[in-house]
């Protein structure tokens, strides 16, 4: 496999893992923080959808501009290793993956599946593990270790979000 093709595939893998992880974690942080603060399910859905679109666009534009900047820098240095790389494709891949993964924690709130928060926790826990484990197919690392790594990092963020919402509602508001 040619070096340029490997680099391009690795870039798309990076975009997908990063945006799926971020979509799950940031949207679930909204769910967990809102639940910790005892906000209504309607507020959870509104804040979650706002996060999906605003953060999805932010992530996509960051990916687009980052890849574009990398290509422009390497071109200025006389290295044309990214000739087939497309900043627009990276941006779209980032947006689509972020939206898909970020929607998952909202499913029980949008479709009124009880107990909403517990179902969301289960969906996110499984999804985080799957995102991590899916890396192992390409990286040739242990799927258990890769899955556990993403699960633990995402779980820590979720716990922090829940307790920030819980503490803010009780002691700040």
Phi and psi in radians as a Rosetta constraint file:
Dihedral C 1 N 2 CA 2 C 2 CIRCULARHARMONIC -1.198 0.35
Dihedral N 2 CA 2 C 2 N 3 CIRCULARHARMONIC 2.552 0.35
Dihedral C 2 N 3 CA 3 C 3 CIRCULARHARMONIC -1.013 0.35
Dihedral N 3 CA 3 C 3 N 4 CIRCULARHARMONIC -0.706 0.35
Dihedral C 3 N 4 CA 4 C 4 CIRCULARHARMONIC -1.105 0.35
Dihedral N 4 CA 4 C 4 N 5 CIRCULARHARMONIC -0.737 0.35
Dihedral C 4 N 5 CA 5 C 5 CIRCULARHARMONIC -1.149 0.35
Dihedral N 5 CA 5 C 5 N 6 CIRCULARHARMONIC -0.719 0.35
Dihedral C 5 N 6 CA 6 C 6 CIRCULARHARMONIC -1.083 0.35
Dihedral N 6 CA 6 C 6 N 7 CIRCULARHARMONIC -0.785 0.35
Dihedral C 6 N 7 CA 7 C 7 CIRCULARHARMONIC -1.082 0.35
Dihedral N 7 CA 7 C 7 N 8 CIRCULARHARMONIC -0.730 0.35
Dihedral C 7 N 8 CA 8 C 8 CIRCULARHARMONIC -1.142 0.35
Dihedral N 8 CA 8 C 8 N 9 CIRCULARHARMONIC -0.788 0.35
Dihedral C 8 N 9 CA 9 C 9 CIRCULARHARMONIC -1.090 0.35
Dihedral N 9 CA 9 C 9 N 10 CIRCULARHARMONIC -0.721 0.35
Dihedral C 9 N 10 CA 10 C 10 CIRCULARHARMONIC -1.103 0.35
Dihedral N 10 CA 10 C 10 N 11 CIRCULARHARMONIC -0.653 0.35
Dihedral C 10 N 11 CA 11 C 11 CIRCULARHARMONIC -1.118 0.35
Dihedral N 11 CA 11 C 11 N 12 CIRCULARHARMONIC -0.726 0.35
Dihedral C 11 N 12 CA 12 C 12 CIRCULARHARMONIC -1.198 0.35
Dihedral N 12 CA 12 C 12 N 13 CIRCULARHARMONIC -0.667 0.35
Dihedral C 12 N 13 CA 13 C 13 CIRCULARHARMONIC -1.066 0.35
Dihedral N 13 CA 13 C 13 N 14 CIRCULARHARMONIC -0.788 0.35
Dihedral C 13 N 14 CA 14 C 14 CIRCULARHARMONIC -1.000 0.35
Dihedral N 14 CA 14 C 14 N 15 CIRCULARHARMONIC -0.845 0.35
Dihedral C 14 N 15 CA 15 C 15 CIRCULARHARMONIC -1.047 0.35
Dihedral N 15 CA 15 C 15 N 16 CIRCULARHARMONIC -0.776 0.35
Dihedral C 15 N 16 CA 16 C 16 CIRCULARHARMONIC -1.184 0.35
Dihedral N 16 CA 16 C 16 N 17 CIRCULARHARMONIC -0.805 0.35
Dihedral C 16 N 17 CA 17 C 17 CIRCULARHARMONIC -1.137 0.35
Dihedral N 17 CA 17 C 17 N 18 CIRCULARHARMONIC -0.794 0.35
Dihedral C 17 N 18 CA 18 C 18 CIRCULARHARMONIC -1.084 0.35
Dihedral N 18 CA 18 C 18 N 19 CIRCULARHARMONIC -0.830 0.35
Dihedral C 18 N 19 CA 19 C 19 CIRCULARHARMONIC -1.303 0.35
Dihedral N 19 CA 19 C 19 N 20 CIRCULARHARMONIC -0.615 0.35
Dihedral C 19 N 20 CA 20 C 20 CIRCULARHARMONIC -1.135 0.35
Dihedral N 20 CA 20 C 20 N 21 CIRCULARHARMONIC -0.798 0.35
Dihedral C 20 N 21 CA 21 C 21 CIRCULARHARMONIC -1.044 0.35
Dihedral N 21 CA 21 C 21 N 22 CIRCULARHARMONIC -0.839 0.35
Dihedral C 21 N 22 CA 22 C 22 CIRCULARHARMONIC -1.171 0.35
Dihedral N 22 CA 22 C 22 N 23 CIRCULARHARMONIC -0.695 0.35
Dihedral C 22 N 23 CA 23 C 23 CIRCULARHARMONIC -1.075 0.35
Dihedral N 23 CA 23 C 23 N 24 CIRCULARHARMONIC -0.800 0.35
Dihedral C 23 N 24 CA 24 C 24 CIRCULARHARMONIC -1.098 0.35
Dihedral N 24 CA 24 C 24 N 25 CIRCULARHARMONIC -0.856 0.35
Dihedral C 24 N 25 CA 25 C 25 CIRCULARHARMONIC -1.222 0.35
Dihedral N 25 CA 25 C 25 N 26 CIRCULARHARMONIC -0.816 0.35
Dihedral C 25 N 26 CA 26 C 26 CIRCULARHARMONIC -1.206 0.35
Dihedral N 26 CA 26 C 26 N 27 CIRCULARHARMONIC -0.684 0.35
Dihedral C 26 N 27 CA 27 C 27 CIRCULARHARMONIC -1.209 0.35
Dihedral N 27 CA 27 C 27 N 28 CIRCULARHARMONIC -0.724 0.35
Dihedral C 27 N 28 CA 28 C 28 CIRCULARHARMONIC -1.179 0.35
Dihedral N 28 CA 28 C 28 N 29 CIRCULARHARMONIC -0.519 0.35
Dihedral C 28 N 29 CA 29 C 29 CIRCULARHARMONIC -1.074 0.35
Dihedral N 29 CA 29 C 29 N 30 CIRCULARHARMONIC -0.673 0.35
Dihedral C 29 N 30 CA 30 C 30 CIRCULARHARMONIC -1.097 0.35
Dihedral N 30 CA 30 C 30 N 31 CIRCULARHARMONIC -0.827 0.35
Dihedral C 30 N 31 CA 31 C 31 CIRCULARHARMONIC -1.066 0.35
Dihedral N 31 CA 31 C 31 N 32 CIRCULARHARMONIC -0.876 0.35
Dihedral C 31 N 32 CA 32 C 32 CIRCULARHARMONIC -1.155 0.35
Dihedral N 32 CA 32 C 32 N 33 CIRCULARHARMONIC -0.800 0.35
Dihedral C 32 N 33 CA 33 C 33 CIRCULARHARMONIC -1.111 0.35
Dihedral N 33 CA 33 C 33 N 34 CIRCULARHARMONIC -0.716 0.35
Dihedral C 33 N 34 CA 34 C 34 CIRCULARHARMONIC -1.170 0.35
Dihedral N 34 CA 34 C 34 N 35 CIRCULARHARMONIC -0.687 0.35
Dihedral C 34 N 35 CA 35 C 35 CIRCULARHARMONIC -1.185 0.35
Dihedral N 35 CA 35 C 35 N 36 CIRCULARHARMONIC -0.745 0.35
Dihedral C 35 N 36 CA 36 C 36 CIRCULARHARMONIC -1.053 0.35
Dihedral N 36 CA 36 C 36 N 37 CIRCULARHARMONIC -0.559 0.35
Dihedral C 36 N 37 CA 37 C 37 CIRCULARHARMONIC -1.557 0.35
Dihedral N 37 CA 37 C 37 N 38 CIRCULARHARMONIC 0.084 0.35
Dihedral C 37 N 38 CA 38 C 38 CIRCULARHARMONIC 1.055 0.35
Dihedral N 38 CA 38 C 38 N 39 CIRCULARHARMONIC 0.634 0.35
Dihedral C 38 N 39 CA 39 C 39 CIRCULARHARMONIC -1.402 0.35
Dihedral N 39 CA 39 C 39 N 40 CIRCULARHARMONIC 2.754 0.35
Dihedral C 39 N 40 CA 40 C 40 CIRCULARHARMONIC -1.217 0.35
Dihedral N 40 CA 40 C 40 N 41 CIRCULARHARMONIC 2.716 0.35
Dihedral C 40 N 41 CA 41 C 41 CIRCULARHARMONIC -1.013 0.35
Dihedral N 41 CA 41 C 41 N 42 CIRCULARHARMONIC -0.547 0.35
Dihedral C 41 N 42 CA 42 C 42 CIRCULARHARMONIC -1.104 0.35
Dihedral N 42 CA 42 C 42 N 43 CIRCULARHARMONIC -0.707 0.35
Dihedral C 42 N 43 CA 43 C 43 CIRCULARHARMONIC -1.158 0.35
Dihedral N 43 CA 43 C 43 N 44 CIRCULARHARMONIC -0.689 0.35
Dihedral C 43 N 44 CA 44 C 44 CIRCULARHARMONIC -1.022 0.35
Dihedral N 44 CA 44 C 44 N 45 CIRCULARHARMONIC -0.791 0.35
Dihedral C 44 N 45 CA 45 C 45 CIRCULARHARMONIC -1.142 0.35
Dihedral N 45 CA 45 C 45 N 46 CIRCULARHARMONIC -0.793 0.35
Dihedral C 45 N 46 CA 46 C 46 CIRCULARHARMONIC -1.059 0.35
Dihedral N 46 CA 46 C 46 N 47 CIRCULARHARMONIC -0.890 0.35
Dihedral C 46 N 47 CA 47 C 47 CIRCULARHARMONIC -1.110 0.35
Dihedral N 47 CA 47 C 47 N 48 CIRCULARHARMONIC -0.666 0.35
Dihedral C 47 N 48 CA 48 C 48 CIRCULARHARMONIC -1.125 0.35
Dihedral N 48 CA 48 C 48 N 49 CIRCULARHARMONIC -0.759 0.35
Dihedral C 48 N 49 CA 49 C 49 CIRCULARHARMONIC -1.184 0.35
Dihedral N 49 CA 49 C 49 N 50 CIRCULARHARMONIC -0.682 0.35
Dihedral C 49 N 50 CA 50 C 50 CIRCULARHARMONIC -1.051 0.35
Dihedral N 50 CA 50 C 50 N 51 CIRCULARHARMONIC -0.784 0.35
Dihedral C 50 N 51 CA 51 C 51 CIRCULARHARMONIC -1.060 0.35
Dihedral N 51 CA 51 C 51 N 52 CIRCULARHARMONIC -0.788 0.35
Dihedral C 51 N 52 CA 52 C 52 CIRCULARHARMONIC -0.963 0.35
Dihedral N 52 CA 52 C 52 N 53 CIRCULARHARMONIC -0.881 0.35
Dihedral C 52 N 53 CA 53 C 53 CIRCULARHARMONIC -1.301 0.35
Dihedral N 53 CA 53 C 53 N 54 CIRCULARHARMONIC -0.852 0.35
Dihedral C 53 N 54 CA 54 C 54 CIRCULARHARMONIC -1.155 0.35
Dihedral N 54 CA 54 C 54 N 55 CIRCULARHARMONIC -0.834 0.35
Dihedral C 54 N 55 CA 55 C 55 CIRCULARHARMONIC -1.262 0.35
Dihedral N 55 CA 55 C 55 N 56 CIRCULARHARMONIC -0.587 0.35
Dihedral C 55 N 56 CA 56 C 56 CIRCULARHARMONIC -1.077 0.35
Dihedral N 56 CA 56 C 56 N 57 CIRCULARHARMONIC -0.779 0.35
Dihedral C 56 N 57 CA 57 C 57 CIRCULARHARMONIC -1.151 0.35
Dihedral N 57 CA 57 C 57 N 58 CIRCULARHARMONIC -0.726 0.35
Dihedral C 57 N 58 CA 58 C 58 CIRCULARHARMONIC -1.073 0.35
Dihedral N 58 CA 58 C 58 N 59 CIRCULARHARMONIC -0.796 0.35
Dihedral C 58 N 59 CA 59 C 59 CIRCULARHARMONIC -1.101 0.35
Dihedral N 59 CA 59 C 59 N 60 CIRCULARHARMONIC -0.782 0.35
Dihedral C 59 N 60 CA 60 C 60 CIRCULARHARMONIC -1.112 0.35
Dihedral N 60 CA 60 C 60 N 61 CIRCULARHARMONIC -0.765 0.35
Dihedral C 60 N 61 CA 61 C 61 CIRCULARHARMONIC -1.191 0.35
Dihedral N 61 CA 61 C 61 N 62 CIRCULARHARMONIC -0.629 0.35
Dihedral C 61 N 62 CA 62 C 62 CIRCULARHARMONIC -1.109 0.35
Dihedral N 62 CA 62 C 62 N 63 CIRCULARHARMONIC -0.736 0.35
Dihedral C 62 N 63 CA 63 C 63 CIRCULARHARMONIC -1.134 0.35
Dihedral N 63 CA 63 C 63 N 64 CIRCULARHARMONIC -0.819 0.35
Dihedral C 63 N 64 CA 64 C 64 CIRCULARHARMONIC -1.002 0.35
Dihedral N 64 CA 64 C 64 N 65 CIRCULARHARMONIC -0.896 0.35
Dihedral C 64 N 65 CA 65 C 65 CIRCULARHARMONIC -1.189 0.35
Dihedral N 65 CA 65 C 65 N 66 CIRCULARHARMONIC -0.615 0.35
Dihedral C 65 N 66 CA 66 C 66 CIRCULARHARMONIC -1.136 0.35
Dihedral N 66 CA 66 C 66 N 67 CIRCULARHARMONIC -0.826 0.35
Dihedral C 66 N 67 CA 67 C 67 CIRCULARHARMONIC -1.149 0.35
Dihedral N 67 CA 67 C 67 N 68 CIRCULARHARMONIC -0.728 0.35
Dihedral C 67 N 68 CA 68 C 68 CIRCULARHARMONIC -1.071 0.35
Dihedral N 68 CA 68 C 68 N 69 CIRCULARHARMONIC -0.762 0.35
Dihedral C 68 N 69 CA 69 C 69 CIRCULARHARMONIC -1.117 0.35
Dihedral N 69 CA 69 C 69 N 70 CIRCULARHARMONIC -0.721 0.35
Dihedral C 69 N 70 CA 70 C 70 CIRCULARHARMONIC -1.072 0.35
Dihedral N 70 CA 70 C 70 N 71 CIRCULARHARMONIC -0.799 0.35
Dihedral C 70 N 71 CA 71 C 71 CIRCULARHARMONIC -1.114 0.35
Dihedral N 71 CA 71 C 71 N 72 CIRCULARHARMONIC -0.785 0.35
Dihedral C 71 N 72 CA 72 C 72 CIRCULARHARMONIC -1.118 0.35
Dihedral N 72 CA 72 C 72 N 73 CIRCULARHARMONIC -0.687 0.35
Dihedral C 72 N 73 CA 73 C 73 CIRCULARHARMONIC -1.120 0.35
Dihedral N 73 CA 73 C 73 N 74 CIRCULARHARMONIC -0.843 0.35
Dihedral C 73 N 74 CA 74 C 74 CIRCULARHARMONIC -1.132 0.35
Dihedral N 74 CA 74 C 74 N 75 CIRCULARHARMONIC -0.646 0.35
Dihedral C 74 N 75 CA 75 C 75 CIRCULARHARMONIC -1.087 0.35
Dihedral N 75 CA 75 C 75 N 76 CIRCULARHARMONIC -0.739 0.35
Dihedral C 75 N 76 CA 76 C 76 CIRCULARHARMONIC -1.119 0.35
Dihedral N 76 CA 76 C 76 N 77 CIRCULARHARMONIC -0.495 0.35
Dihedral C 76 N 77 CA 77 C 77 CIRCULARHARMONIC -1.540 0.35
Dihedral N 77 CA 77 C 77 N 78 CIRCULARHARMONIC -0.027 0.35
Dihedral C 77 N 78 CA 78 C 78 CIRCULARHARMONIC 1.527 0.35
Dihedral N 78 CA 78 C 78 N 79 CIRCULARHARMONIC 0.156 0.35
Dihedral C 78 N 79 CA 79 C 79 CIRCULARHARMONIC -1.778 0.35
Dihedral N 79 CA 79 C 79 N 80 CIRCULARHARMONIC 2.098 0.35
Dihedral C 79 N 80 CA 80 C 80 CIRCULARHARMONIC -1.963 0.35
Dihedral N 80 CA 80 C 80 N 81 CIRCULARHARMONIC 0.657 0.35
Dihedral C 80 N 81 CA 81 C 81 CIRCULARHARMONIC -1.162 0.35
Dihedral N 81 CA 81 C 81 N 82 CIRCULARHARMONIC -0.369 0.35
Dihedral C 81 N 82 CA 82 C 82 CIRCULARHARMONIC -1.752 0.35
Dihedral N 82 CA 82 C 82 N 83 CIRCULARHARMONIC 0.403 0.35
Dihedral C 82 N 83 CA 83 C 83 CIRCULARHARMONIC -0.904 0.35
Dihedral N 83 CA 83 C 83 N 84 CIRCULARHARMONIC -0.655 0.35
Dihedral C 83 N 84 CA 84 C 84 CIRCULARHARMONIC -1.576 0.35
Dihedral N 84 CA 84 C 84 N 85 CIRCULARHARMONIC -0.101 0.35
Dihedral C 84 N 85 CA 85 C 85 CIRCULARHARMONIC -1.300 0.35
Dihedral N 85 CA 85 C 85 N 86 CIRCULARHARMONIC 2.406 0.35
Dihedral C 85 N 86 CA 86 C 86 CIRCULARHARMONIC -2.098 0.35
Dihedral N 86 CA 86 C 86 N 87 CIRCULARHARMONIC 2.000 0.35
Dihedral C 86 N 87 CA 87 C 87 CIRCULARHARMONIC -1.020 0.35
Dihedral N 87 CA 87 C 87 N 88 CIRCULARHARMONIC -0.614 0.35
Dihedral C 87 N 88 CA 88 C 88 CIRCULARHARMONIC -1.139 0.35
Dihedral N 88 CA 88 C 88 N 89 CIRCULARHARMONIC -0.710 0.35
Dihedral C 88 N 89 CA 89 C 89 CIRCULARHARMONIC -1.122 0.35
Dihedral N 89 CA 89 C 89 N 90 CIRCULARHARMONIC -0.729 0.35
Dihedral C 89 N 90 CA 90 C 90 CIRCULARHARMONIC -1.101 0.35
Dihedral N 90 CA 90 C 90 N 91 CIRCULARHARMONIC -0.757 0.35
Dihedral C 90 N 91 CA 91 C 91 CIRCULARHARMONIC -1.086 0.35
Dihedral N 91 CA 91 C 91 N 92 CIRCULARHARMONIC -0.777 0.35
Dihedral C 91 N 92 CA 92 C 92 CIRCULARHARMONIC -1.130 0.35
Dihedral N 92 CA 92 C 92 N 93 CIRCULARHARMONIC -0.766 0.35
Dihedral C 92 N 93 CA 93 C 93 CIRCULARHARMONIC -1.049 0.35
Dihedral N 93 CA 93 C 93 N 94 CIRCULARHARMONIC -0.739 0.35
Dihedral C 93 N 94 CA 94 C 94 CIRCULARHARMONIC -1.097 0.35
Dihedral N 94 CA 94 C 94 N 95 CIRCULARHARMONIC -0.837 0.35
Dihedral C 94 N 95 CA 95 C 95 CIRCULARHARMONIC -1.071 0.35
Dihedral N 95 CA 95 C 95 N 96 CIRCULARHARMONIC -0.877 0.35
Dihedral C 95 N 96 CA 96 C 96 CIRCULARHARMONIC -1.084 0.35
Dihedral N 96 CA 96 C 96 N 97 CIRCULARHARMONIC -0.758 0.35
Dihedral C 96 N 97 CA 97 C 97 CIRCULARHARMONIC -1.189 0.35
Dihedral N 97 CA 97 C 97 N 98 CIRCULARHARMONIC -0.707 0.35
Dihedral C 97 N 98 CA 98 C 98 CIRCULARHARMONIC -1.069 0.35
Dihedral N 98 CA 98 C 98 N 99 CIRCULARHARMONIC -0.831 0.35
Dihedral C 98 N 99 CA 99 C 99 CIRCULARHARMONIC -1.105 0.35
Dihedral N 99 CA 99 C 99 N 100 CIRCULARHARMONIC -0.806 0.35
Dihedral C 99 N 100 CA 100 C 100 CIRCULARHARMONIC -1.046 0.35
Dihedral N 100 CA 100 C 100 N 101 CIRCULARHARMONIC -0.949 0.35
Dihedral C 100 N 101 CA 101 C 101 CIRCULARHARMONIC -1.166 0.35
Dihedral N 101 CA 101 C 101 N 102 CIRCULARHARMONIC -0.699 0.35
Dihedral C 101 N 102 CA 102 C 102 CIRCULARHARMONIC -1.182 0.35
Dihedral N 102 CA 102 C 102 N 103 CIRCULARHARMONIC -0.412 0.35
Dihedral C 102 N 103 CA 103 C 103 CIRCULARHARMONIC -1.259 0.35
Dihedral N 103 CA 103 C 103 N 104 CIRCULARHARMONIC -0.502 0.35
Dihedral C 103 N 104 CA 104 C 104 CIRCULARHARMONIC -0.964 0.35
Dihedral N 104 CA 104 C 104 N 105 CIRCULARHARMONIC -0.791 0.35
Dihedral C 104 N 105 CA 105 C 105 CIRCULARHARMONIC -1.150 0.35
Dihedral N 105 CA 105 C 105 N 106 CIRCULARHARMONIC -0.318 0.35
Dihedral C 105 N 106 CA 106 C 106 CIRCULARHARMONIC -1.527 0.35
Dihedral N 106 CA 106 C 106 N 107 CIRCULARHARMONIC -0.252 0.35
Dihedral C 106 N 107 CA 107 C 107 CIRCULARHARMONIC -0.870 0.35
Dihedral N 107 CA 107 C 107 N 108 CIRCULARHARMONIC -0.906 0.35
Dihedral C 107 N 108 CA 108 C 108 CIRCULARHARMONIC -1.159 0.35
Dihedral N 108 CA 108 C 108 N 109 CIRCULARHARMONIC -0.442 0.35
Dihedral C 108 N 109 CA 109 C 109 CIRCULARHARMONIC -1.390 0.35
Dihedral N 109 CA 109 C 109 N 110 CIRCULARHARMONIC -0.669 0.35
Dihedral C 109 N 110 CA 110 C 110 CIRCULARHARMONIC -1.279 0.35
Dihedral N 110 CA 110 C 110 N 111 CIRCULARHARMONIC -0.705 0.35
Dihedral C 110 N 111 CA 111 C 111 CIRCULARHARMONIC -1.732 0.35
Dihedral N 111 CA 111 C 111 N 112 CIRCULARHARMONIC 0.195 0.35
Dihedral C 111 N 112 CA 112 C 112 CIRCULARHARMONIC 0.917 0.35
Dihedral N 112 CA 112 C 112 N 113 CIRCULARHARMONIC 0.918 0.35
Dihedral C 112 N 113 CA 113 C 113 CIRCULARHARMONIC -1.722 0.35
Dihedral N 113 CA 113 C 113 N 114 CIRCULARHARMONIC 2.074 0.35
Dihedral C 113 N 114 CA 114 C 114 CIRCULARHARMONIC -1.638 0.35
Dihedral N 114 CA 114 C 114 N 115 CIRCULARHARMONIC 2.626 0.35
Dihedral C 114 N 115 CA 115 C 115 CIRCULARHARMONIC -1.290 0.35
Dihedral N 115 CA 115 C 115 N 116 CIRCULARHARMONIC 2.091 0.35
Dihedral C 115 N 116 CA 116 C 116 CIRCULARHARMONIC -0.918 0.35
Dihedral N 116 CA 116 C 116 N 117 CIRCULARHARMONIC -0.939 0.35
Dihedral C 116 N 117 CA 117 C 117 CIRCULARHARMONIC -1.138 0.35
Dihedral N 117 CA 117 C 117 N 118 CIRCULARHARMONIC -0.753 0.35
Dihedral C 117 N 118 CA 118 C 118 CIRCULARHARMONIC -1.101 0.35
Dihedral N 118 CA 118 C 118 N 119 CIRCULARHARMONIC -0.751 0.35
Dihedral C 118 N 119 CA 119 C 119 CIRCULARHARMONIC -1.103 0.35
Dihedral N 119 CA 119 C 119 N 120 CIRCULARHARMONIC -0.717 0.35
Dihedral C 119 N 120 CA 120 C 120 CIRCULARHARMONIC -1.080 0.35
Dihedral N 120 CA 120 C 120 N 121 CIRCULARHARMONIC -0.752 0.35
Dihedral C 120 N 121 CA 121 C 121 CIRCULARHARMONIC -1.023 0.35
Dihedral N 121 CA 121 C 121 N 122 CIRCULARHARMONIC -0.801 0.35
Dihedral C 121 N 122 CA 122 C 122 CIRCULARHARMONIC -1.125 0.35
Dihedral N 122 CA 122 C 122 N 123 CIRCULARHARMONIC -0.797 0.35
Dihedral C 122 N 123 CA 123 C 123 CIRCULARHARMONIC -1.028 0.35
Dihedral N 123 CA 123 C 123 N 124 CIRCULARHARMONIC -0.806 0.35
Dihedral C 123 N 124 CA 124 C 124 CIRCULARHARMONIC -1.181 0.35
Dihedral N 124 CA 124 C 124 N 125 CIRCULARHARMONIC -0.748 0.35
Dihedral C 124 N 125 CA 125 C 125 CIRCULARHARMONIC -1.038 0.35
Dihedral N 125 CA 125 C 125 N 126 CIRCULARHARMONIC -0.840 0.35
Dihedral C 125 N 126 CA 126 C 126 CIRCULARHARMONIC -1.117 0.35
Dihedral N 126 CA 126 C 126 N 127 CIRCULARHARMONIC -0.765 0.35
Dihedral C 126 N 127 CA 127 C 127 CIRCULARHARMONIC -1.124 0.35
Dihedral N 127 CA 127 C 127 N 128 CIRCULARHARMONIC -0.728 0.35
Dihedral C 127 N 128 CA 128 C 128 CIRCULARHARMONIC -1.065 0.35
Dihedral N 128 CA 128 C 128 N 129 CIRCULARHARMONIC -0.774 0.35
Dihedral C 128 N 129 CA 129 C 129 CIRCULARHARMONIC -1.087 0.35
Dihedral N 129 CA 129 C 129 N 130 CIRCULARHARMONIC -0.763 0.35
Dihedral C 129 N 130 CA 130 C 130 CIRCULARHARMONIC -1.112 0.35
Dihedral N 130 CA 130 C 130 N 131 CIRCULARHARMONIC -0.718 0.35
Dihedral C 130 N 131 CA 131 C 131 CIRCULARHARMONIC -1.037 0.35
Dihedral N 131 CA 131 C 131 N 132 CIRCULARHARMONIC -0.831 0.35
Dihedral C 131 N 132 CA 132 C 132 CIRCULARHARMONIC -1.130 0.35
Dihedral N 132 CA 132 C 132 N 133 CIRCULARHARMONIC -0.795 0.35
Dihedral C 132 N 133 CA 133 C 133 CIRCULARHARMONIC -1.144 0.35
Dihedral N 133 CA 133 C 133 N 134 CIRCULARHARMONIC -0.568 0.35
Dihedral C 133 N 134 CA 134 C 134 CIRCULARHARMONIC -1.147 0.35
Dihedral N 134 CA 134 C 134 N 135 CIRCULARHARMONIC -0.455 0.35
Dihedral C 134 N 135 CA 135 C 135 CIRCULARHARMONIC -1.071 0.35
Dihedral N 135 CA 135 C 135 N 136 CIRCULARHARMONIC -0.563 0.35
Dihedral C 135 N 136 CA 136 C 136 CIRCULARHARMONIC -1.122 0.35
Dihedral N 136 CA 136 C 136 N 137 CIRCULARHARMONIC -0.450 0.35
Dihedral C 136 N 137 CA 137 C 137 CIRCULARHARMONIC -1.094 0.35
Dihedral N 137 CA 137 C 137 N 138 CIRCULARHARMONIC -0.629 0.35
Dihedral C 137 N 138 CA 138 C 138 CIRCULARHARMONIC -1.641 0.35
Dihedral N 138 CA 138 C 138 N 139 CIRCULARHARMONIC -0.655 0.35
Dihedral C 138 N 139 CA 139 C 139 CIRCULARHARMONIC -1.474 0.35
Dihedral N 139 CA 139 C 139 N 140 CIRCULARHARMONIC -0.216 0.35
Dihedral C 139 N 140 CA 140 C 140 CIRCULARHARMONIC 1.138 0.35
Dihedral N 140 CA 140 C 140 N 141 CIRCULARHARMONIC 0.424 0.35
Dihedral C 140 N 141 CA 141 C 141 CIRCULARHARMONIC -1.709 0.35
Dihedral N 141 CA 141 C 141 N 142 CIRCULARHARMONIC 2.946 0.35
Dihedral C 141 N 142 CA 142 C 142 CIRCULARHARMONIC -1.065 0.35
Dihedral N 142 CA 142 C 142 N 143 CIRCULARHARMONIC 2.237 0.35
Dihedral C 142 N 143 CA 143 C 143 CIRCULARHARMONIC -1.198 0.35
Dihedral N 143 CA 143 C 143 N 144 CIRCULARHARMONIC -0.542 0.35
Dihedral C 143 N 144 CA 144 C 144 CIRCULARHARMONIC -1.152 0.35
Dihedral N 144 CA 144 C 144 N 145 CIRCULARHARMONIC -0.844 0.35
Dihedral C 144 N 145 CA 145 C 145 CIRCULARHARMONIC -1.137 0.35
Dihedral N 145 CA 145 C 145 N 146 CIRCULARHARMONIC -0.767 0.35
Dihedral C 145 N 146 CA 146 C 146 CIRCULARHARMONIC -1.113 0.35
Dihedral N 146 CA 146 C 146 N 147 CIRCULARHARMONIC -0.750 0.35
Dihedral C 146 N 147 CA 147 C 147 CIRCULARHARMONIC -1.145 0.35
Dihedral N 147 CA 147 C 147 N 148 CIRCULARHARMONIC -0.766 0.35
Dihedral C 147 N 148 CA 148 C 148 CIRCULARHARMONIC -1.113 0.35
Dihedral N 148 CA 148 C 148 N 149 CIRCULARHARMONIC -0.650 0.35
Dihedral C 148 N 149 CA 149 C 149 CIRCULARHARMONIC -1.049 0.35
Dihedral N 149 CA 149 C 149 N 150 CIRCULARHARMONIC -0.886 0.35
Dihedral C 149 N 150 CA 150 C 150 CIRCULARHARMONIC -1.177 0.35
Dihedral N 150 CA 150 C 150 N 151 CIRCULARHARMONIC -0.698 0.35
Dihedral C 150 N 151 CA 151 C 151 CIRCULARHARMONIC -1.027 0.35
Dihedral N 151 CA 151 C 151 N 152 CIRCULARHARMONIC -0.814 0.35
Dihedral C 151 N 152 CA 152 C 152 CIRCULARHARMONIC -1.184 0.35
Dihedral N 152 CA 152 C 152 N 153 CIRCULARHARMONIC -0.724 0.35
Dihedral C 152 N 153 CA 153 C 153 CIRCULARHARMONIC -1.126 0.35
Dihedral N 153 CA 153 C 153 N 154 CIRCULARHARMONIC -0.813 0.35
Dihedral C 153 N 154 CA 154 C 154 CIRCULARHARMONIC -1.129 0.35
Dihedral N 154 CA 154 C 154 N 155 CIRCULARHARMONIC -0.683 0.35
Dihedral C 154 N 155 CA 155 C 155 CIRCULARHARMONIC -1.090 0.35
Dihedral N 155 CA 155 C 155 N 156 CIRCULARHARMONIC -0.696 0.35
Dihedral C 155 N 156 CA 156 C 156 CIRCULARHARMONIC -1.079 0.35
Dihedral N 156 CA 156 C 156 N 157 CIRCULARHARMONIC -0.779 0.35
Dihedral C 156 N 157 CA 157 C 157 CIRCULARHARMONIC -1.083 0.35
Dihedral N 157 CA 157 C 157 N 158 CIRCULARHARMONIC -0.696 0.35
Dihedral C 157 N 158 CA 158 C 158 CIRCULARHARMONIC -1.139 0.35
Dihedral N 158 CA 158 C 158 N 159 CIRCULARHARMONIC -0.748 0.35
Dihedral C 158 N 159 CA 159 C 159 CIRCULARHARMONIC -1.105 0.35
Dihedral N 159 CA 159 C 159 N 160 CIRCULARHARMONIC -0.768 0.35
Dihedral C 159 N 160 CA 160 C 160 CIRCULARHARMONIC -1.063 0.35
Dihedral N 160 CA 160 C 160 N 161 CIRCULARHARMONIC -0.800 0.35
Dihedral C 160 N 161 CA 161 C 161 CIRCULARHARMONIC -1.066 0.35
Dihedral N 161 CA 161 C 161 N 162 CIRCULARHARMONIC -0.768 0.35
Dihedral C 161 N 162 CA 162 C 162 CIRCULARHARMONIC -1.038 0.35
Dihedral N 162 CA 162 C 162 N 163 CIRCULARHARMONIC -0.845 0.35
Dihedral C 162 N 163 CA 163 C 163 CIRCULARHARMONIC -1.257 0.35
Dihedral N 163 CA 163 C 163 N 164 CIRCULARHARMONIC -0.536 0.35
Dihedral C 163 N 164 CA 164 C 164 CIRCULARHARMONIC -1.106 0.35
Dihedral N 164 CA 164 C 164 N 165 CIRCULARHARMONIC -0.808 0.35
Dihedral C 164 N 165 CA 165 C 165 CIRCULARHARMONIC -1.075 0.35
Dihedral N 165 CA 165 C 165 N 166 CIRCULARHARMONIC -0.788 0.35
Dihedral C 165 N 166 CA 166 C 166 CIRCULARHARMONIC -1.047 0.35
Dihedral N 166 CA 166 C 166 N 167 CIRCULARHARMONIC -0.869 0.35
Dihedral C 166 N 167 CA 167 C 167 CIRCULARHARMONIC -1.211 0.35
Dihedral N 167 CA 167 C 167 N 168 CIRCULARHARMONIC -0.682 0.35
Dihedral C 167 N 168 CA 168 C 168 CIRCULARHARMONIC -1.114 0.35
Dihedral N 168 CA 168 C 168 N 169 CIRCULARHARMONIC -0.750 0.35
Dihedral C 168 N 169 CA 169 C 169 CIRCULARHARMONIC -1.152 0.35
Dihedral N 169 CA 169 C 169 N 170 CIRCULARHARMONIC -0.612 0.35
Dihedral C 169 N 170 CA 170 C 170 CIRCULARHARMONIC -1.501 0.35
Dihedral N 170 CA 170 C 170 N 171 CIRCULARHARMONIC -0.564 0.35
Dihedral C 170 N 171 CA 171 C 171 CIRCULARHARMONIC -2.049 0.35
Dihedral N 171 CA 171 C 171 N 172 CIRCULARHARMONIC -0.268 0.35
Dihedral C 171 N 172 CA 172 C 172 CIRCULARHARMONIC -1.911 0.35
Dihedral N 172 CA 172 C 172 N 173 CIRCULARHARMONIC -0.515 0.35
